[in-house]
Amino acid sequence: MKRLASMFAVVVLMTMAGCATKSTVTPAPEKPLTAFGCPVGGKSVGSMEDLLAAKVQTAGDVKDVKVSQMQCIMQGDLLRIDATLANTGTTVRRVAYRFEWVDRNGMKAWNDEVWKPVYLYEKSRETIVATAPASGAVDFKLTLLDADKER
């Protein structure tokens, strides 16, 4: 009887010890060839700066405005992108942007988009949201243009 009570006590203590440990939730690993949810192909991306260097380009000089953050997610079979534009200057800036969509083969997946204007107050941020126009568009480039420059 003593032995049965001892075994029961050991089982209870082990159960309590198992419940007392912290359960740590590990984040889901990134899908291969993605960074912050965004497709990167074979490029080496280890930080947000690397991702932005791979995905953002400018048409000419765009003073005081940069993309500060970007995230991507699949909504159904379409790629959705959230990109935050930041005006680091002390004047109001007008910029325009457009996305260039690419298919699985690296070819243009959609016709050129129109330039979309954004008005950024001094020291402000604005998040732009884009959704791929078709499920065949699996990658992208974001292009910024200075809309304040005289043509």
C-alpha positions as a Python dict, from the first residue, in 0.01 Angstrom:
ca = {
    (1, 'M'): (0, 0, 0),
    (2, 'K'): (287, 233, 86),
    (3, 'R'): (446, 158, -245),
    (4, 'L'): (123, 236, -433),
    (5, 'A'): (89, 567, -247),
    (6, 'S'): (453, 654, -329),
    (7, 'M'): (400, 579, -697),
    (8, 'F'): (81, 787, -697),
    (9, 'A'): (267, 1078, -534),
    (10, 'V'): (546, 1056, -794),
    (11, 'V'): (293, 1058, -1080),
    (12, 'V'): (112, 1359, -929),
    (13, 'L'): (440, 1550, -883),
    (14, 'M'): (551, 1473, -1239),
    (15, 'T'): (216, 1587, -1375),
    (16, 'M'): (231, 1909, -1175),
    (17, 'A'): (589, 1971, -1286),
    (18, 'G'): (485, 1926, -1650),
    (19, 'C'): (202, 2177, -1609),
    (20, 'A'): (423, 2427, -1431),
    (21, 'T'): (665, 2471, -1719),
    (22, 'K'): (613, 2767, -1946),
    (23, 'S'): (475, 2694, -2286),
    (24, 'T'): (660, 2904, -2540),
    (25, 'V'): (490, 2971, -2869),
    (26, 'T'): (732, 2980, -3156),
    (27, 'P'): (634, 3183, -3458),
    (28, 'A'): (557, 2995, -3775),
    (29, 'P'): (860, 2977, -3998),
    (30, 'E'): (867, 3191, -4311),
    (31, 'K'): (776, 3017, -4633),
    (32, 'P'): (1083, 2942, -4844),
    (33, 'L'): (1193, 3229, -5068),
    (34, 'T'): (995, 3489, -4869),
    (35, 'A'): (1078, 3766, -4623),
    (36, 'F'): (810, 3940, -4417),
    (37, 'G'): (566, 3740, -4629),
    (38, 'C'): (696, 3896, -4951),
    (39, 'P'): (841, 3687, -5233),
    (40, 'V'): (1216, 3739, -5276),
    (41, 'G'): (1315, 3466, -5520),
    (42, 'G'): (1681, 3379, -5485),
    (43, 'K'): (1783, 3708, -5322),
    (44, 'S'): (1940, 3700, -4977),
    (45, 'V'): (1714, 3897, -4743),
    (46, 'G'): (1796, 3914, -4374),
    (47, 'S'): (1632, 4240, -4270),
    (48, 'M'): (1363, 4489, -4364),
    (49, 'E'): (1631, 4706, -4529),
    (50, 'D'): (1734, 4415, -4751),
    (51, 'L'): (1372, 4352, -4847),
    (52, 'L'): (1314, 4718, -4934),
    (53, 'A'): (1634, 4726, -5140),
    (54, 'A'): (1510, 4424, -5335),
    (55, 'K'): (1153, 4545, -5389),
    (56, 'V'): (1159, 4927, -5413),
    (57, 'Q'): (1300, 5139, -5694),
    (58, 'T'): (1270, 5506, -5782),
    (59, 'A'): (1205, 5679, -6112),
    (60, 'G'): (1458, 5957, -6063),
    (61, 'D'): (1543, 6118, -5732),
    (62, 'V'): (1268, 6114, -5470),
    (63, 'K'): (1390, 6349, -5198),
    (64, 'D'): (1291, 6292, -4832),
    (65, 'V'): (1046, 6009, -4909),
    (66, 'K'): (1123, 5643, -4863),
    (67, 'V'): (946, 5316, -4801),
    (68, 'S'): (1007, 5237, -4436),
    (69, 'Q'): (821, 4909, -4399),
    (70, 'M'): (664, 4640, -4617),
    (71, 'Q'): (462, 4327, -4551),
    (72, 'C'): (291, 4081, -4779),
    (73, 'I'): (22, 3820, -4733),
    (74, 'M'): (-173, 3587, -4956),
    (75, 'Q'): (-546, 3664, -4961),
    (76, 'G'): (-698, 3365, -5131),
    (77, 'D'): (-481, 3326, -5440),
    (78, 'L'): (-387, 3696, -5467),
    (79, 'L'): (-80, 3865, -5321),
    (80, 'R'): (-154, 4169, -5100),
    (81, 'I'): (113, 4424, -5013),
    (82, 'D'): (114, 4687, -4738),
    (83, 'A'): (395, 4940, -4778),
    (84, 'T'): (451, 5239, -4550),
    (85, 'L'): (583, 5557, -4710),
    (86, 'A'): (762, 5800, -4479),
    (87, 'N'): (830, 6169, -4542),
    (88, 'T'): (1142, 6250, -4341),
    (89, 'G'): (1151, 6612, -4459),
    (90, 'T'): (995, 6927, -4316),
    (91, 'T'): (788, 7012, -4624),
    (92, 'V'): (480, 6857, -4777),
    (93, 'R'): (572, 6608, -5051),
    (94, 'R'): (373, 6474, -5344),
    (95, 'V'): (487, 6140, -5476),
    (96, 'A'): (335, 5882, -5707),
    (97, 'Y'): (377, 5507, -5704),
    (98, 'R'): (294, 5203, -5908),
    (99, 'F'): (352, 4829, -5887),
    (100, 'E'): (510, 4618, -6158),
    (101, 'W'): (366, 4266, -6138),
    (102, 'V'): (573, 3960, -6231),
    (103, 'D'): (465, 3601, -6298),
    (104, 'R'): (632, 3273, -6195),
    (105, 'N'): (863, 3287, -6498),
    (106, 'G'): (987, 3639, -6420),
    (107, 'M'): (785, 3788, -6705),
    (108, 'K'): (548, 4084, -6684),
    (109, 'A'): (220, 3952, -6545),
    (110, 'W'): (5, 4259, -6605),
    (111, 'N'): (0, 4578, -6809),
    (112, 'D'): (164, 4882, -6655),
    (113, 'E'): (-43, 5036, -6379),
    (114, 'V'): (-119, 5406, -6374),
    (115, 'W'): (76, 5625, -6134),
    (116, 'K'): (-116, 5673, -5809),
    (117, 'P'): (-57, 6001, -5623),
    (118, 'V'): (12, 6026, -5250),
    (119, 'Y'): (27, 6347, -5049),
    (120, 'L'): (262, 6327, -4750),
    (121, 'Y'): (266, 6597, -4486),
    (122, 'E'): (595, 6689, -4320),
    (123, 'K'): (732, 6412, -4096),
    (124, 'S'): (435, 6186, -4172),
    (125, 'R'): (370, 5828, -4281),
    (126, 'E'): (113, 5681, -4514),
    (127, 'T'): (43, 5313, -4577),
    (128, 'I'): (-38, 5214, -4932),
    (129, 'V'): (-215, 4887, -5001),
    (130, 'A'): (-208, 4693, -5325),
    (131, 'T'): (-350, 4360, -5432),
    (132, 'A'): (-218, 4165, -5727),
    (133, 'P'): (-447, 4202, -6029),
    (134, 'A'): (-444, 3828, -6105),
    (135, 'S'): (-338, 3504, -5940),
    (136, 'G'): (-59, 3471, -6198),
    (137, 'A'): (113, 3779, -6047),
    (138, 'V'): (333, 3622, -5781),
    (139, 'D'): (604, 3887, -5743),
    (140, 'F'): (638, 4264, -5775),
    (141, 'K'): (849, 4578, -5773),
    (142, 'L'): (729, 4907, -5625),
    (143, 'T'): (838, 5223, -5807),
    (144, 'L'): (825, 5573, -5653),
    (145, 'L'): (821, 5896, -5855),
    (146, 'D'): (865, 6255, -5734),
    (147, 'A'): (541, 6428, -5838),
    (148, 'D'): (669, 6770, -5720),
    (149, 'K'): (932, 6795, -5993),
    (150, 'E'): (854, 7006, -6297),
    (151, 'R'): (829, 6808, -6616),
}
